Amino acid sequence: MAKISFHIICISVFFTSFSSFSQTRKQLEKQRKNLKSEIIKVNRLIFDVKKKEKNALEDLKDINKKIDVRSKLITTINLEAKILSKEITGSQKKLTVLNNKITDLKADYADMIFRSYKSKSQQSRMMFLLSSQNFLQAYKRLEYMKQYTSFRKKQGEEILLQTDFVQKLTDSLLFQKQVKDTLIFAEKEQKEKVEIDKLNQEKLISTIKKKQGKYKRDLKKKIDKEKKLAVKIDKIIKAAIAKANRLARAKSKSKIKSSSKKNEFILSPEAKALAVKFELNKGKLPWPVQESIITRRFGLQKHPTIGGITINSTGLHFTTNNGAYAECIFNGKVLGIQLTSEGRKNVLVQHGNYITAYNNLKNSLVDIGDKVINGQKIGQIFTDKVSGKTTLIFVLFKNTKRLNPSSWILKR
């Protein structure tokens, strides 16, 4: 009886640890599916777009993005396969233990049946009871016979139970091996595709090196243009803060000036509450364009091929479908709209003392002072006719300080 209980406990502990393994694998499986989905998006949003002319520098950036996503996918598949290998090893060991246990149980059961048969041949149960010296002894013998019969029944049930466990474990092991084979095939397939991408990458690098001077000049011009745009947006924000604070002071008719810092919003109770709500949603804010991929991160970064060039990205670059719209990520009020020299629009939305900027828009669907809500369309995103790409530049501020939007939006 004790052996049976102990064995059932062992099995329950095994399956509990097994589920914790599979939980980790489930997370990796989800990550793998997300990365596969991202590869599809990269191909559709970057490589399937109609380009008027080829640009080796842009093409290299695109292929680097694809290689990066594929490399992450290979790493994820590899980790998933390793965990699966541990599960398979654990299943095989457990299967061996269970099979040995069943063999022992069957041997015990056969021995018990044989002894019972031998006992019956020597004397019947009735004679065993009638030969009792007194009523108490007869009662005890009867109880013993009942317990013996019950134990035999439980032994038989235990054999069936263990056999069922073995069958389930065998099926599970077979499935695990099939999943592992699929993962190994998927990893091999992705590695082959990365090798093809790397060959194209080398060709593009070779092309760029031949015309490095021209690409370097063009890149510097683009970076200078981005810097000028950032300065203009900074001026708009500072001017908007100054104007808002003047109005706040005029309304309050008190000496707020001494208690407020330069280039920081003087917030009303409602604006403070909105800012608090915005902060509480850090890491949970929606993407400003739903069907998209991030093609440039925030902050200082060295150019992948042109030496001596550093890019200071003011925000995140989201590449999306032609005709897509930028959407407001949180309730707020339109603080300002900037028209660039190329005729594109940048819309700034205030959320207390936080500001979100939606840059590179073809048009604007809102006006200065408008109240906007989460998910509301701000404007259609501009599509570059030369590169064929539709890119939203999303910038986040706290007063005049730029923040990393990646820390605030949902992880995908």
MONOR-V720749 format. One record per backbone hydrogen bond with DSSP energy under -0.5 kcal/mol. CO is the residue of the C=O (numbers start at 1). NH is the residue of the N-H. E is the energy in kcal/mol with one decimal. If there is no record, write none. Layout:
co->CO nh->NH e->E
co->CO nh->NH e->E
This chain:
co->1 nh->5 e->-2.2
co->2 nh->6 e->-2.4
co->3 nh->7 e->-2.3
co->4 nh->8 e->-2.2
co->5 nh->9 e->-2.1
co->6 nh->10 e->-2.1
co->7 nh->11 e->-2.1
co->8 nh->12 e->-2.2
co->9 nh->13 e->-2.4
co->10 nh->14 e->-2.3
co->11 nh->15 e->-2.5
co->12 nh->16 e->-1.8
co->13 nh->17 e->-2.3
co->14 nh->18 e->-2.2
co->15 nh->19 e->-1.8
co->16 nh->20 e->-1.4
co->17 nh->21 e->-1.6
co->18 nh->22 e->-2.3
co->19 nh->23 e->-1.8
co->20 nh->24 e->-1.4
co->21 nh->25 e->-1.9
co->22 nh->26 e->-2.5
co->23 nh->27 e->-1.6
co->24 nh->28 e->-1.8
co->25 nh->29 e->-2.6
co->26 nh->30 e->-2.3
co->27 nh->31 e->-2.2
co->28 nh->32 e->-2.7
co->29 nh->33 e->-2.2
co->30 nh->34 e->-2.3
co->31 nh->35 e->-2.4
co->32 nh->36 e->-2.2
co->33 nh->37 e->-2.1
co->34 nh->38 e->-2.1
co->35 nh->39 e->-2.2
co->36 nh->40 e->-1.7
co->37 nh->41 e->-2.0
co->38 nh->42 e->-3.0
co->39 nh->43 e->-2.4
co->40 nh->44 e->-2.2
co->41 nh->45 e->-3.7
co->42 nh->46 e->-1.9
co->42 nh->47 e->-1.2
co->43 nh->48 e->-1.6
co->49 nh->51 e->-0.6
co->55 nh->59 e->-3.1
co->56 nh->60 e->-2.4
co->57 nh->61 e->-1.9
co->58 nh->62 e->-2.2
co->59 nh->63 e->-2.5
co->60 nh->64 e->-2.4
co->61 nh->65 e->-1.6
co->62 nh->66 e->-2.0
co->63 nh->67 e->-2.5
co->64 nh->68 e->-2.4
co->65 nh->69 e->-2.2
co->66 nh->70 e->-2.6
co->67 nh->71 e->-2.6
co->68 nh->72 e->-1.9
co->69 nh->73 e->-2.1
co->70 nh->74 e->-2.4
co->71 nh->75 e->-2.3
co->72 nh->76 e->-2.3
co->73 nh->77 e->-2.7
co->74 nh->78 e->-2.5
co->75 nh->79 e->-2.3
co->76 nh->80 e->-2.5
co->77 nh->81 e->-2.5
co->78 nh->82 e->-2.0
co->79 nh->83 e->-2.2
co->80 nh->84 e->-2.2
co->81 nh->85 e->-2.2
co->82 nh->86 e->-1.8
co->83 nh->87 e->-2.1
co->84 nh->88 e->-2.6
co->85 nh->89 e->-2.5
co->86 nh->90 e->-2.5
co->87 nh->91 e->-2.6
co->88 nh->92 e->-2.7
co->89 nh->93 e->-2.2
co->90 nh->94 e->-2.3
co->91 nh->95 e->-2.4
co->92 nh->96 e->-1.9
co->93 nh->97 e->-2.1
co->94 nh->98 e->-2.7
co->95 nh->99 e->-2.5
co->96 nh->100 e->-2.2
co->97 nh->101 e->-2.2
co->98 nh->102 e->-2.5
co->99 nh->103 e->-2.1
co->100 nh->104 e->-2.1
co->101 nh->105 e->-2.7
co->102 nh->106 e->-2.8
co->103 nh->107 e->-2.1
co->104 nh->108 e->-2.6
co->105 nh->109 e->-2.6
co->106 nh->110 e->-2.6
co->107 nh->111 e->-2.2
co->108 nh->112 e->-2.3
co->109 nh->113 e->-2.3
co->110 nh->114 e->-2.3
co->111 nh->115 e->-2.4
co->112 nh->116 e->-2.2
co->113 nh->117 e->-2.5
co->114 nh->118 e->-2.7
co->115 nh->119 e->-2.7
co->116 nh->120 e->-2.0
co->117 nh->121 e->-1.9
co->118 nh->122 e->-1.2
co->119 nh->123 e->-2.0
co->124 nh->128 e->-1.9
co->125 nh->129 e->-2.1
co->126 nh->130 e->-3.1
co->127 nh->131 e->-1.8
co->129 nh->132 e->-1.6
co->134 nh->138 e->-2.0
co->135 nh->139 e->-2.5
co->136 nh->140 e->-2.4
co->137 nh->141 e->-2.4
co->138 nh->142 e->-2.2
co->139 nh->143 e->-2.5
co->140 nh->144 e->-2.3
co->141 nh->145 e->-2.2
co->142 nh->146 e->-2.1
co->143 nh->147 e->-2.6
co->144 nh->148 e->-2.6
co->145 nh->149 e->-2.1
co->146 nh->150 e->-2.5
co->147 nh->151 e->-2.6
co->148 nh->152 e->-2.2
co->149 nh->153 e->-2.0
co->150 nh->154 e->-2.4
co->151 nh->155 e->-2.4
co->152 nh->156 e->-2.0
co->153 nh->157 e->-2.4
co->154 nh->158 e->-2.6
co->155 nh->159 e->-1.9
co->156 nh->160 e->-1.8
co->157 nh->161 e->-2.6
co->158 nh->162 e->-2.8
co->159 nh->163 e->-2.2
co->160 nh->164 e->-2.1
co->161 nh->165 e->-2.2
co->162 nh->166 e->-2.5
co->163 nh->167 e->-2.1
co->164 nh->168 e->-2.4
co->165 nh->169 e->-2.8
co->166 nh->170 e->-2.5
co->167 nh->171 e->-2.4
co->168 nh->172 e->-2.6
co->169 nh->173 e->-2.5
co->170 nh->174 e->-2.2
co->171 nh->175 e->-2.2
co->172 nh->176 e->-2.6
co->173 nh->177 e->-2.2
co->174 nh->178 e->-1.8
co->175 nh->179 e->-2.5
co->176 nh->180 e->-2.5
co->177 nh->181 e->-2.2
co->178 nh->182 e->-2.0
co->179 nh->183 e->-2.4
co->180 nh->184 e->-2.7
co->181 nh->185 e->-2.1
co->182 nh->186 e->-2.5
co->183 nh->187 e->-2.7
co->184 nh->188 e->-2.2
co->185 nh->189 e->-2.4
co->186 nh->190 e->-2.4
co->187 nh->191 e->-2.3
co->188 nh->192 e->-2.0
co->189 nh->193 e->-1.8
co->190 nh->194 e->-2.4
co->191 nh->195 e->-2.0
co->192 nh->196 e->-1.6
co->193 nh->197 e->-2.4
co->194 nh->198 e->-2.6
co->195 nh->199 e->-1.6
co->196 nh->200 e->-1.9
co->197 nh->201 e->-2.3
co->198 nh->202 e->-2.3
co->199 nh->203 e->-1.8
co->200 nh->204 e->-2.1
co->201 nh->205 e->-2.4
co->202 nh->206 e->-2.2
co->203 nh->207 e->-2.1
co->204 nh->208 e->-2.7
co->205 nh->209 e->-2.4
co->206 nh->210 e->-1.3
co->207 nh->211 e->-1.0
co->208 nh->211 e->-0.5
co->209 nh->212 e->-0.9
co->211 nh->215 e->-2.3
co->212 nh->216 e->-2.6
co->213 nh->217 e->-2.0
co->214 nh->218 e->-2.5
co->215 nh->219 e->-2.4
co->216 nh->220 e->-2.2
co->217 nh->221 e->-2.1
co->218 nh->222 e->-2.0
co->219 nh->223 e->-2.5
co->220 nh->224 e->-2.6
co->221 nh->225 e->-2.1
co->222 nh->226 e->-2.0
co->223 nh->227 e->-2.2
co->224 nh->228 e->-2.3
co->225 nh->229 e->-2.1
co->226 nh->230 e->-2.3
co->227 nh->231 e->-2.2
co->228 nh->232 e->-2.2
co->229 nh->233 e->-2.3
co->230 nh->234 e->-2.3
co->231 nh->235 e->-2.1
co->232 nh->236 e->-2.1
co->233 nh->237 e->-2.4
co->234 nh->238 e->-2.6
co->235 nh->239 e->-2.6
co->236 nh->240 e->-2.3
co->237 nh->241 e->-2.6
co->238 nh->242 e->-2.5
co->239 nh->243 e->-2.4
co->240 nh->244 e->-2.6
co->241 nh->245 e->-2.5
co->242 nh->246 e->-1.9
co->243 nh->247 e->-2.0
co->244 nh->248 e->-2.1
co->245 nh->249 e->-2.5
co->246 nh->250 e->-2.4
co->247 nh->251 e->-2.2
co->248 nh->252 e->-2.2
co->249 nh->253 e->-2.3
co->249 nh->254 e->-0.6
co->254 nh->256 e->-1.9
co->256 nh->259 e->-1.6
co->256 nh->260 e->-0.9
co->257 nh->260 e->-0.7
co->261 nh->264 e->-1.2
co->265 nh->267 e->-0.8
co->268 nh->272 e->-2.6
co->269 nh->273 e->-2.0
co->270 nh->274 e->-2.0
co->271 nh->275 e->-2.3
co->272 nh->276 e->-2.2
co->273 nh->277 e->-2.1
co->274 nh->278 e->-2.3
co->275 nh->279 e->-2.4
co->276 nh->280 e->-2.3
co->277 nh->281 e->-0.9
co->278 nh->281 e->-0.7
co->279 nh->282 e->-1.7
co->281 nh->284 e->-2.6
co->281 nh->285 e->-0.7
co->285 nh->410 e->-2.5
co->288 nh->327 e->-3.7
co->290 nh->292 e->-1.5
co->291 nh->321 e->-0.6
co->293 nh->295 e->-0.6
co->293 nh->319 e->-2.8
co->296 nh->317 e->-2.1
co->299 nh->313 e->-2.1
co->301 nh->311 e->-3.3
co->305 nh->307 e->-0.8
co->306 nh->309 e->-1.1
co->308 nh->310 e->-0.5
co->309 nh->303 e->-2.6
co->311 nh->301 e->-2.4
co->311 nh->313 e->-0.8
co->312 nh->314 e->-0.5
co->313 nh->299 e->-2.7
co->316 nh->318 e->-0.6
co->316 nh->394 e->-3.0
co->317 nh->295 e->-2.8
co->317 nh->296 e->-1.0
co->317 nh->319 e->-0.6
co->318 nh->392 e->-2.9
co->319 nh->293 e->-2.0
co->320 nh->390 e->-0.6
co->321 nh->324 e->-1.9
co->324 nh->381 e->-2.7
co->326 nh->378 e->-3.3
co->326 nh->379 e->-0.9
co->328 nh->375 e->-3.5
co->329 nh->286 e->-0.5
co->332 nh->372 e->-2.6
co->333 nh->350 e->-3.6
co->334 nh->369 e->-2.6
co->336 nh->348 e->-3.1
co->338 nh->340 e->-0.6
co->338 nh->346 e->-2.4
co->340 nh->343 e->-1.8
co->344 nh->340 e->-3.1
co->345 nh->361 e->-2.5
co->346 nh->338 e->-2.9
co->347 nh->358 e->-2.9
co->348 nh->335 e->-2.6
co->348 nh->336 e->-1.4
co->349 nh->356 e->-2.6
co->350 nh->333 e->-2.1
co->351 nh->353 e->-0.6
co->351 nh->354 e->-1.4
co->353 nh->399 e->-2.7
co->354 nh->351 e->-3.9
co->355 nh->397 e->-3.0
co->356 nh->349 e->-2.9
co->357 nh->359 e->-0.7
co->357 nh->395 e->-2.1
co->358 nh->347 e->-2.1
co->359 nh->393 e->-2.0
co->360 nh->382 e->-2.3
co->361 nh->345 e->-2.6
co->367 nh->370 e->-2.1
co->370 nh->334 e->-2.8
co->372 nh->332 e->-2.5
co->373 nh->376 e->-2.2
co->376 nh->328 e->-3.1
co->378 nh->365 e->-3.5
co->378 nh->366 e->-0.5
co->379 nh->326 e->-2.9
co->380 nh->362 e->-3.3
co->380 nh->363 e->-1.1
co->382 nh->384 e->-0.5
co->382 nh->391 e->-0.9
co->384 nh->388 e->-2.1
co->386 nh->52 e->-2.0
co->386 nh->53 e->-1.1
co->389 nh->384 e->-2.8
co->389 nh->391 e->-0.6
co->390 nh->320 e->-3.0
co->392 nh->318 e->-3.1
co->392 nh->394 e->-0.7
co->393 nh->359 e->-3.0
co->393 nh->395 e->-0.5
co->394 nh->316 e->-2.6
co->395 nh->357 e->-3.2
co->396 nh->403 e->-3.0
co->397 nh->355 e->-2.2
co->398 nh->400 e->-0.5
co->398 nh->401 e->-2.2
co->401 nh->398 e->-2.6
co->403 nh->396 e->-0.6
co->403 nh->405 e->-0.8
co->404 nh->407 e->-1.4
co->405 nh->408 e->-1.7
co->405 nh->409 e->-2.1
co->408 nh->283 e->-0.8
co->408 nh->285 e->-2.0
